[in-house]
């Protein structure tokens, strides 16, 4: 593997480099920090902030935290300040960070591949009850997020998490963040290849490694051998997707350069087949390219997707092979698209060993500590010691004996954890929203939960797969551009001319089958209060106008603007 470039802290100062000369790429010799984030990373590795948390900040309190640690390096250990209560969305883009933030933190627990033992799940629930006012949300990166965390309690939380093999290391920041994996890896009857060992080896080798703790921006990974393509591989920085090579057998197809936010791009295939044993080395090559060649001049152009778009897949593969791997990759086939739209593993499914896994849907990923501990106890009572989280804010109990399935389903349903959810419960996701997020403009979690109830009441017979994703701001944490109905939070003008919370509407986005970004109809915005009326109206038009077997996304792409308004 190529060595890490000269440490920028030791580099000879250079004059500011214009965009056409590399945009701050280390590989081009441009080590001079070009924005504030690059400066604080140059001053001190984010991994080093843990010692200050343990020895200074947790003892002296919030006011003792250095600003560059508070709004920068603490992210390397999964900590963001949360939004101060009572600040409306109209002030999000106006106030300074210190005016927006509260003296509490969001903490993200990284869960590689979404896999948890019941002991780990119980520990997560107990921490939530003890230190996070009960909060515990499942994210679409298979992680768990706490809120209301005090800096004084962080060392104790780390100690408890690490005692059961969990951590918050590099859960945020310009690092290799949480890594997605199939939540039914190793057990699904239809699995092409189990990617768990490769994912675990990546985490073992590289998490907390200073060679990769200063990237241009965040770096998202996915590894799955499921034919359902269950890790949103199209929108990760690097993805390994299960395929069968006609000569070499099961392995992984390599994708790079996906990402959403305000400039969405789908990842591209490099046309390379990677055997399971080589996945960690290839992953290291891809992330090393990002570190060395990624654009550091401007934060809004720093994700890997911009480099891939400029280079193209042919050049990216050539640089990977020649400069980082020192060998050629094997050409390979593309994955087959699944015939079904759902890829969340909800419901009861037989495992390859004859036992069953049971997937259930909380409301928009919102759980609490007490509920998590109850799920852990239920799983154990029904013969299971394992659960997993999904990339759709859902959860699965694995390894359930056949004669215990019905009892488990009944017990989960009694907790409002639906094993047979409506399309609205199953397909609605929401980001954190204005309740806790400093970037948000509107509320999302409660709005999404209320929307589920309204649509179930109004359209009880609607049975088509449908995704509704709510986001509190333009940053697309809830993947609004790839939803059937994507809702981007913003202030809108109501019928009385008042500025109120609402959403810009994206229609017809999709992953998997015919991947596409949602269509924006000119001027199509709805207030939060109008949202149930609007979605009911559009879905009734879809049912009236759809062709036989036509999916919502396909209809939305061809429908005229009036039908979508």
C-alpha positions as CSV (number, residue, x, y, z in Angstrom):
1,X,0.0,0.0,0.0
2,X,1.1,3.6,-0.6
3,X,2.5,5.3,2.4
4,X,0.7,8.3,4.0
5,X,2.0,11.5,2.4
6,X,4.2,13.9,4.3
7,X,2.5,15.2,7.5
8,X,1.0,18.6,6.6
9,X,2.2,19.9,9.9
10,X,5.8,19.3,8.7
11,X,5.3,20.6,5.2
12,X,7.0,23.7,3.9
13,X,4.4,26.5,3.8
14,X,3.1,27.2,0.3
15,X,1.2,30.0,-1.3
16,X,-2.5,29.5,-1.6
17,X,-3.2,27.3,-4.6
18,X,-5.9,28.1,-7.1
19,X,-8.6,25.6,-7.9
20,X,-7.2,24.5,-11.2
21,X,-4.0,23.5,-9.5
22,X,-5.5,20.8,-7.3
23,X,-8.0,22.3,-4.8
24,X,-5.8,21.5,-1.8
25,X,-4.9,17.9,-2.8
26,X,-2.1,16.5,-0.7
27,X,-0.9,14.4,-3.5
28,X,-0.2,17.5,-5.5
29,X,1.9,18.9,-2.7
30,X,-0.8,21.4,-1.4
31,X,-0.6,21.0,2.3
32,X,-1.4,24.6,3.4
33,X,-4.8,24.6,5.1
34,X,-7.4,26.3,2.9
35,X,-10.3,26.6,5.4
36,X,-10.8,26.5,9.1
37,X,-11.5,22.8,9.3
38,X,-8.3,21.9,7.6
39,X,-6.5,24.2,10.1
40,X,-7.8,22.6,13.3
41,X,-7.1,19.2,11.8
42,X,-3.6,20.2,11.1
43,X,-3.2,21.7,14.6
44,X,-4.1,18.4,16.3
45,X,-5.5,15.0,15.3
46,X,-9.1,14.7,16.3
47,X,-8.4,11.3,17.9
48,X,-6.3,13.1,20.6
49,X,-9.3,14.9,22.0
50,X,-10.4,11.9,24.0
51,X,-7.6,12.5,26.5
52,X,-8.8,16.1,27.1
53,X,-12.3,14.8,27.6
54,X,-11.2,12.4,30.2
55,X,-8.7,14.5,32.0
56,X,-10.0,18.1,31.7
57,X,-13.5,18.6,30.1
58,X,-15.4,16.0,32.1
59,X,-14.0,17.4,35.3
60,X,-14.3,21.1,34.6
61,X,-17.5,21.1,32.6
62,X,-18.8,22.4,29.3
63,X,-17.3,25.9,29.6
64,X,-13.8,24.5,29.7
65,X,-14.0,23.0,26.2
66,X,-11.8,24.6,23.6
67,X,-13.9,25.9,20.7
68,X,-12.0,23.9,18.1
69,X,-12.6,20.7,20.2
70,X,-16.2,21.7,20.9
71,X,-17.3,22.2,17.2
72,X,-14.6,20.1,15.6
73,X,-12.5,17.4,17.2
74,X,-15.2,16.0,19.5
75,X,-16.9,14.6,16.4
76,X,-14.0,12.2,16.1
77,X,-15.5,10.6,19.2
78,X,-19.1,10.8,18.1
79,X,-20.1,14.0,19.8
80,X,-22.0,17.0,18.4
81,X,-23.5,19.8,20.4
82,X,-27.3,19.7,20.1
83,X,-29.7,22.6,19.4
84,X,-30.7,24.9,22.2
85,X,-34.5,24.4,22.9
86,X,-36.8,27.2,21.7
87,X,-34.9,28.4,18.7
88,X,-37.3,28.5,15.7
89,X,-36.3,27.4,12.2
90,X,-36.2,30.9,10.9
91,X,-33.1,31.6,13.0
92,X,-31.1,28.5,12.0
93,X,-29.1,30.2,9.3
94,X,-28.8,33.5,11.2
95,X,-27.4,32.7,14.6
96,X,-23.7,31.9,15.4
97,X,-22.9,28.3,16.5
98,X,-22.5,29.4,20.1
99,X,-26.0,30.9,20.0
100,X,-27.6,27.8,18.5
101,X,-25.9,25.2,20.6
102,X,-27.0,23.8,24.0
103,X,-24.6,22.5,26.7
104,X,-25.6,19.0,25.8
105,X,-24.5,16.6,23.2
106,X,-25.8,14.2,20.6
107,X,-23.6,11.0,20.9
108,X,-23.5,8.4,18.1
109,X,-22.7,4.8,18.9
110,X,-21.2,3.1,15.9
111,X,-22.5,-0.4,15.2
112,X,-20.5,-2.0,12.4
113,X,-22.9,-3.8,10.0
114,X,-25.8,-3.2,12.4
115,X,-24.9,-6.3,14.4
116,X,-25.5,-6.4,18.1
117,X,-25.6,-9.0,20.8
118,X,-28.5,-8.7,23.2
119,X,-26.0,-7.9,25.9
120,X,-24.8,-4.9,23.8
121,X,-28.4,-3.8,23.1
122,X,-29.2,-4.0,26.8
123,X,-26.1,-1.8,27.5
124,X,-27.2,0.7,24.9
125,X,-30.7,0.9,26.5
126,X,-29.3,1.2,30.1
127,X,-27.0,4.0,29.0
128,X,-29.9,5.8,27.4
129,X,-31.9,5.6,30.6
130,X,-29.0,6.6,32.9
131,X,-27.4,9.4,30.8
132,X,-29.6,10.4,27.8
133,X,-33.0,11.0,29.3
134,X,-34.1,7.8,27.7
135,X,-33.4,8.9,24.1
136,X,-32.1,6.3,21.6
137,X,-32.8,6.7,17.8
138,X,-31.9,4.2,15.1
139,X,-30.2,6.0,12.2
140,X,-30.2,5.1,8.6
141,X,-26.5,4.3,9.0
142,X,-27.4,1.4,11.4
143,X,-26.1,3.4,14.4
144,X,-27.8,4.5,17.6
145,X,-27.9,8.2,18.6
146,X,-28.3,9.5,22.1
147,X,-29.3,13.1,23.1
148,X,-29.0,15.1,26.3
149,X,-25.5,13.8,27.0
150,X,-23.4,15.9,29.5
151,X,-19.6,16.1,28.9
152,X,-19.2,15.1,32.6
153,X,-20.8,11.7,31.8
154,X,-18.9,10.9,28.6
155,X,-16.0,8.9,30.1
156,X,-18.5,6.7,32.0
157,X,-20.5,6.1,28.8
158,X,-17.3,5.2,26.9
159,X,-16.3,2.8,29.7
160,X,-19.8,1.1,29.6
161,X,-19.9,0.8,25.8
162,X,-16.4,-0.5,25.6
163,X,-17.0,-3.1,28.2
164,X,-19.4,-4.8,25.7
165,X,-17.3,-4.2,22.6
166,X,-18.9,-1.0,21.3
167,X,-17.5,2.4,20.8
168,X,-18.0,5.9,19.5
169,X,-14.6,6.1,17.8
170,X,-14.8,8.1,14.5
171,X,-18.6,7.9,14.5
172,X,-18.5,11.5,13.1
173,X,-15.9,13.8,11.7
174,X,-13.7,13.6,8.6
175,X,-13.1,9.9,9.2
176,X,-14.2,6.5,8.1
177,X,-17.6,6.7,9.7
178,X,-20.1,3.9,10.5
179,X,-19.9,1.0,8.1
180,X,-23.1,-0.5,6.7
181,X,-23.5,-4.2,6.3
182,X,-26.4,-6.6,5.5
183,X,-28.4,-6.9,8.8
184,X,-29.0,-10.6,7.9
185,X,-25.5,-11.4,6.9
186,X,-24.6,-15.0,7.4
187,X,-28.2,-16.2,8.0
188,X,-30.3,-15.2,4.9
189,X,-31.2,-18.1,2.7
190,X,-30.7,-16.1,-0.5
191,X,-27.4,-14.6,0.5
192,X,-24.7,-14.4,-2.3
193,X,-21.8,-14.1,0.1
194,X,-21.4,-13.1,3.8
195,X,-19.5,-9.9,4.0
196,X,-19.3,-9.8,7.8
197,X,-15.7,-11.0,8.1
198,X,-14.4,-8.4,5.6
199,X,-16.3,-5.6,7.3
200,X,-15.0,-6.7,10.7
201,X,-11.4,-6.8,9.3
202,X,-11.8,-3.2,7.9
203,X,-12.9,-2.0,11.3
204,X,-10.1,-3.9,13.1
205,X,-7.3,-2.7,10.9
206,X,-8.3,0.9,10.3
207,X,-10.6,2.4,12.9
208,X,-8.7,4.8,15.0
209,X,-5.7,4.7,12.7
210,X,-4.1,8.1,12.4
211,X,-3.3,7.5,8.7
212,X,-7.0,7.8,8.0
213,X,-8.2,10.2,10.8
214,X,-7.7,13.3,8.7
215,X,-9.8,12.9,5.5
216,X,-11.1,15.8,3.3
217,X,-14.6,15.0,4.6
218,X,-16.6,12.0,5.9
219,X,-16.2,8.7,4.3
220,X,-19.0,6.2,4.2
221,X,-18.6,2.4,3.6
222,X,-21.0,-0.4,2.8
223,X,-20.4,-4.1,2.4
224,X,-23.3,-6.5,1.6
225,X,-23.7,-9.9,-0.1
226,X,-27.5,-9.7,-0.1
227,X,-29.3,-9.9,-3.4
228,X,-31.7,-7.3,-2.0
229,X,-29.0,-4.6,-2.2
230,X,-29.9,-3.7,1.4
231,X,-27.2,-1.1,2.2
232,X,-28.0,1.7,-0.2
233,X,-24.7,1.0,-2.0
234,X,-25.5,3.6,-4.7
235,X,-25.0,6.5,-2.2
236,X,-21.9,5.4,-0.2
237,X,-18.3,6.6,-0.9
238,X,-17.3,3.0,-1.3
239,X,-19.5,-0.1,-1.6
240,X,-18.8,-3.8,-2.0
241,X,-21.8,-5.5,-3.5
242,X,-22.3,-9.3,-3.6
243,X,-22.0,-10.8,-7.1
244,X,-21.1,-14.2,-8.6
245,X,-18.2,-14.2,-11.1
246,X,-18.7,-16.8,-13.8
247,X,-15.1,-18.1,-13.3
248,X,-14.2,-17.1,-9.7
249,X,-17.4,-17.5,-7.9
250,X,-19.0,-15.3,-5.2
251,X,-17.2,-12.0,-4.4
252,X,-17.9,-8.3,-4.5
253,X,-18.5,-5.7,-7.2
254,X,-16.8,-2.4,-6.4
255,X,-18.6,1.0,-6.4
256,X,-17.2,4.4,-5.5
257,X,-18.3,8.1,-5.3
258,X,-21.9,8.0,-4.1
259,X,-23.4,10.7,-1.8
260,X,-26.4,12.9,-1.4
261,X,-26.6,16.3,0.4
262,X,-27.0,19.4,-1.7
263,X,-25.2,18.0,-4.8
264,X,-26.3,14.3,-5.0
265,X,-24.5,11.8,-7.1
266,X,-24.9,8.1,-7.5
267,X,-21.8,5.9,-7.1
268,X,-20.2,4.4,-10.1
269,X,-19.0,0.9,-10.8
270,X,-15.3,0.4,-11.4
271,X,-16.1,-2.9,-13.2
272,X,-13.9,-4.8,-10.7
273,X,-14.6,-8.1,-8.9
274,X,-13.0,-8.3,-5.5
275,X,-12.7,-11.6,-3.6
276,X,-13.7,-11.5,0.1
277,X,-10.1,-11.7,1.3
278,X,-9.0,-8.7,-0.7
279,X,-11.8,-6.4,0.4
280,X,-9.9,-4.7,3.3
281,X,-6.9,-4.0,1.1
282,X,-9.0,-2.5,-1.7
283,X,-10.9,-0.5,0.9
284,X,-7.6,0.9,2.1
285,X,-6.7,1.8,-1.5
286,X,-9.9,3.7,-2.1
287,X,-9.8,5.7,1.2
288,X,-6.1,6.4,0.6
289,X,-6.9,7.9,-2.8
290,X,-9.5,10.1,-1.0
291,X,-7.0,11.2,1.6
292,X,-4.3,12.0,-0.9
293,X,-6.2,13.3,-3.9
294,X,-9.5,14.6,-2.2
295,X,-10.3,18.3,-2.5
296,X,-9.5,20.2,0.7
297,X,-9.9,23.7,-0.5
298,X,-13.7,24.0,-0.2
299,X,-15.8,22.0,2.3
300,X,-18.7,21.8,-0.1
301,X,-16.5,20.1,-2.8
302,X,-14.6,17.8,-0.5
303,X,-16.5,14.6,-0.7
304,X,-15.1,11.7,-2.7
305,X,-18.0,12.0,-5.2
306,X,-16.5,15.2,-6.7
307,X,-13.1,13.6,-7.3
308,X,-14.8,10.6,-8.9
309,X,-17.0,12.8,-11.1
310,X,-13.9,14.7,-12.3
311,X,-11.7,11.6,-12.9
312,X,-14.3,9.1,-14.1
313,X,-14.3,5.4,-13.2
314,X,-11.5,4.4,-15.6
315,X,-8.9,6.8,-14.2
316,X,-10.0,6.1,-10.6
317,X,-9.5,2.4,-11.2
318,X,-6.2,2.9,-12.9
319,X,-4.8,5.0,-10.0
320,X,-6.1,2.5,-7.5
321,X,-4.4,-0.4,-9.3
322,X,-1.2,1.3,-10.2
323,X,-0.5,3.6,-7.3
324,X,-2.1,1.9,-4.3
325,X,-2.6,-1.8,-4.9
326,X,0.3,-2.5,-7.2
327,X,-1.7,-5.0,-9.2
328,X,-4.6,-5.2,-11.5
329,X,-8.1,-6.0,-10.3
330,X,-10.2,-8.7,-12.0
331,X,-13.0,-7.5,-14.3
332,X,-16.4,-8.6,-13.0
333,X,-20.2,-8.6,-13.6
334,X,-22.6,-6.0,-12.3
335,X,-25.1,-7.0,-9.6
336,X,-28.6,-8.0,-10.6
337,X,-31.4,-5.6,-9.6
338,X,-33.8,-7.2,-7.1
339,X,-37.4,-7.8,-8.3
340,X,-38.9,-6.3,-5.2
341,X,-38.8,-2.7,-3.9
342,X,-38.6,-3.4,-0.2
343,X,-35.1,-4.3,1.0
344,X,-35.5,-3.8,4.7
345,X,-36.1,-7.5,5.8
346,X,-39.2,-6.6,7.7
347,X,-41.5,-9.6,8.6
348,X,-40.8,-13.2,9.4
349,X,-38.1,-15.0,7.2
350,X,-36.6,-18.4,7.3
351,X,-32.8,-18.6,7.9
352,X,-30.5,-21.0,6.1
353,X,-30.1,-22.9,9.4
354,X,-33.9,-23.5,9.7
355,X,-34.4,-20.9,12.4
356,X,-36.1,-17.5,11.6
357,X,-35.4,-13.8,11.7
358,X,-38.1,-11.3,12.6
359,X,-37.8,-7.7,11.3
360,X,-40.0,-5.0,12.9
361,X,-40.6,-1.3,12.3
362,X,-40.5,1.3,15.1
363,X,-41.8,4.7,14.3
364,X,-39.3,6.6,12.1
365,X,-36.4,5.0,14.0
366,X,-37.5,6.5,17.3
367,X,-36.9,4.2,20.3
368,X,-36.0,4.8,23.9
369,X,-33.8,3.1,26.4
370,X,-36.5,1.2,28.1
371,X,-37.8,-0.2,24.8
372,X,-34.4,-1.3,23.7
373,X,-33.9,-3.3,27.0
374,X,-37.4,-4.8,26.5
375,X,-36.4,-5.9,23.0
376,X,-33.2,-7.5,24.3
377,X,-35.2,-9.4,27.0
378,X,-37.8,-10.5,24.4
379,X,-35.1,-11.8,22.1
380,X,-33.4,-13.8,24.9
381,X,-36.8,-15.1,26.1
382,X,-37.4,-16.4,22.6
383,X,-34.1,-18.2,22.1
384,X,-32.1,-15.4,20.5
385,X,-28.9,-13.7,21.5
386,X,-28.6,-11.4,18.5
387,X,-30.3,-8.4,16.9
388,X,-29.4,-6.1,14.1
389,X,-30.3,-2.6,12.9
390,X,-31.1,-1.8,9.2
391,X,-30.3,1.1,6.9
392,X,-34.0,2.0,7.0
393,X,-34.2,2.7,10.7
394,X,-35.6,-0.7,11.5
395,X,-34.5,-3.7,13.7
396,X,-34.3,-7.4,13.3
397,X,-34.3,-10.3,15.9
398,X,-32.2,-13.1,14.6
399,X,-32.0,-16.9,15.3
400,X,-35.5,-17.4,16.5
401,X,-36.7,-21.1,16.7
402,X,-39.8,-21.8,14.6
403,X,-41.9,-22.7,17.6
404,X,-41.1,-19.3,19.2
405,X,-41.8,-17.0,16.2
406,X,-45.5,-16.4,16.8
407,X,-45.0,-15.5,20.5
408,X,-42.2,-13.1,19.6
409,X,-44.4,-11.4,16.9
410,X,-47.2,-10.9,19.3
411,X,-44.9,-9.5,22.0
412,X,-43.3,-7.0,19.6
413,X,-46.7,-5.9,18.2
414,X,-47.8,-5.3,21.8
415,X,-44.9,-2.8,22.1
416,X,-46.0,-1.0,18.9
417,X,-43.1,-2.6,17.1
418,X,-44.8,-3.7,13.9
419,X,-43.8,-6.9,12.2
420,X,-46.6,-6.5,9.7
421,X,-46.6,-2.8,9.3
422,X,-48.6,-0.7,6.8
423,X,-46.7,0.7,3.9
424,X,-46.7,4.0,5.6
425,X,-45.1,2.7,8.9
426,X,-42.7,0.6,6.9
427,X,-41.6,3.2,4.4
428,X,-41.4,6.4,6.4
429,X,-38.0,7.6,7.7
430,X,-37.1,10.9,9.4
431,X,-33.8,12.6,10.4
432,X,-33.3,14.1,13.8
433,X,-34.9,17.5,12.9
434,X,-35.2,20.7,14.8
435,X,-35.8,19.0,18.1
436,X,-32.0,18.5,18.5
437,X,-30.2,19.4,15.2
438,X,-28.5,22.8,14.9
439,X,-28.9,22.7,11.1
440,X,-32.6,21.9,11.0
441,X,-35.3,24.3,10.0
442,X,-38.4,22.1,10.7
443,X,-39.5,19.3,13.0
444,X,-39.4,15.8,11.5
445,X,-39.7,12.9,14.0
446,X,-43.0,13.8,15.5
447,X,-44.3,15.0,12.1
448,X,-43.4,11.7,10.6
449,X,-45.0,9.7,13.3
450,X,-48.3,11.7,13.1
451,X,-48.2,11.4,9.3
452,X,-48.1,7.6,9.6
453,X,-51.2,7.6,11.7
454,X,-53.1,10.0,9.4
455,X,-52.3,8.0,6.3
456,X,-53.2,4.7,7.9
457,X,-56.5,6.2,8.8
458,X,-57.2,7.9,5.5
459,X,-55.9,5.2,3.2
460,X,-56.3,1.9,5.0
461,X,-56.4,-0.2,1.8
462,X,-53.2,1.3,0.2
463,X,-50.9,-1.6,-0.2
464,X,-48.1,-0.5,-2.5
465,X,-44.5,-0.2,-1.4
466,X,-43.8,3.5,-0.8
467,X,-41.0,5.4,0.9
468,X,-41.7,8.8,2.5
469,X,-38.5,10.5,3.8
470,X,-38.6,13.7,5.9
471,X,-35.5,15.9,6.3
472,X,-35.2,18.9,8.5
473,X,-32.8,20.8,6.2
474,X,-31.2,20.4,2.7
475,X,-28.4,18.0,3.9
476,X,-30.4,14.8,3.1
477,X,-29.5,12.8,6.2
478,X,-32.8,11.0,5.6
479,X,-32.1,10.5,1.9
480,X,-34.9,12.6,0.5
481,X,-33.7,12.6,-3.1
482,X,-34.0,8.8,-3.3
483,X,-37.5,8.4,-1.8
484,X,-40.8,8.0,-3.6
485,X,-41.9,11.1,-1.6
486,X,-39.0,13.2,-0.3
487,X,-39.7,16.1,2.0
488,X,-37.0,18.8,2.5
489,X,-37.7,21.0,5.4
490,X,-37.8,24.8,4.8
491,X,-40.0,27.8,5.7
492,X,-42.9,28.3,3.3
493,X,-45.7,30.8,2.9
494,X,-49.1,29.7,3.9
495,X,-52.5,30.9,2.6
496,X,-52.5,33.9,4.9
497,X,-49.0,35.0,3.8
498,X,-47.2,33.9,6.9
499,X,-43.9,32.1,7.1
500,X,-44.5,28.7,8.6
501,X,-42.7,25.3,8.6
502,X,-43.1,23.2,5.6
503,X,-41.4,21.1,2.9
504,X,-40.2,21.2,-0.6
505,X,-41.4,18.1,-2.3
506,X,-39.2,15.6,-4.3
507,X,-41.2,12.9,-6.1
508,X,-40.1,9.6,-7.7
509,X,-36.7,9.0,-6.2
510,X,-35.5,5.4,-6.0
511,X,-32.6,3.1,-5.2
512,X,-32.3,-0.4,-6.6
513,X,-34.8,-0.7,-9.3
514,X,-34.2,2.1,-11.8
515,X,-32.3,4.3,-9.4
516,X,-33.1,8.0,-9.8
517,X,-33.2,11.2,-7.9
518,X,-36.6,12.6,-7.1
519,X,-38.3,15.1,-9.4
520,X,-38.9,18.6,-8.1
521,X,-42.0,20.2,-9.5
522,X,-41.6,24.0,-9.8
523,X,-43.2,25.8,-6.8
524,X,-44.4,22.6,-5.2
525,X,-44.1,23.2,-1.4
526,X,-46.5,22.3,1.3
527,X,-46.9,23.5,4.9
528,X,-46.5,21.0,7.7
529,X,-50.2,21.2,8.4
530,X,-51.1,20.5,4.8
531,X,-48.8,17.5,4.5
532,X,-51.4,14.7,5.1
533,X,-53.9,16.3,2.7
534,X,-51.2,16.6,0.0
535,X,-49.9,13.0,0.3
536,X,-53.4,11.6,0.4
537,X,-54.3,13.6,-2.8
538,X,-51.2,12.5,-4.7
539,X,-51.6,8.8,-3.7
540,X,-55.2,8.7,-4.8
541,X,-54.2,10.2,-8.2
542,X,-51.5,7.5,-8.4
543,X,-54.0,4.8,-7.8
544,X,-56.4,6.2,-10.3
545,X,-53.8,6.8,-13.1
546,X,-51.2,4.0,-12.7
547,X,-50.7,1.4,-15.3
548,X,-50.9,-2.3,-14.3
549,X,-48.0,-3.0,-11.9
550,X,-46.5,0.4,-12.2
551,X,-44.5,1.7,-9.2
552,X,-45.1,5.1,-7.7
553,X,-41.6,6.3,-8.7
554,X,-42.3,5.4,-12.3
555,X,-45.7,7.1,-12.3
556,X,-44.3,10.2,-10.7
557,X,-41.6,10.5,-13.3
558,X,-44.2,10.6,-16.2
559,X,-47.1,12.3,-14.5
560,X,-47.8,15.9,-15.4
561,X,-47.2,18.7,-12.9
562,X,-50.9,19.2,-12.2
563,X,-51.3,15.5,-11.0
564,X,-48.4,16.0,-8.6
565,X,-49.6,19.3,-7.1
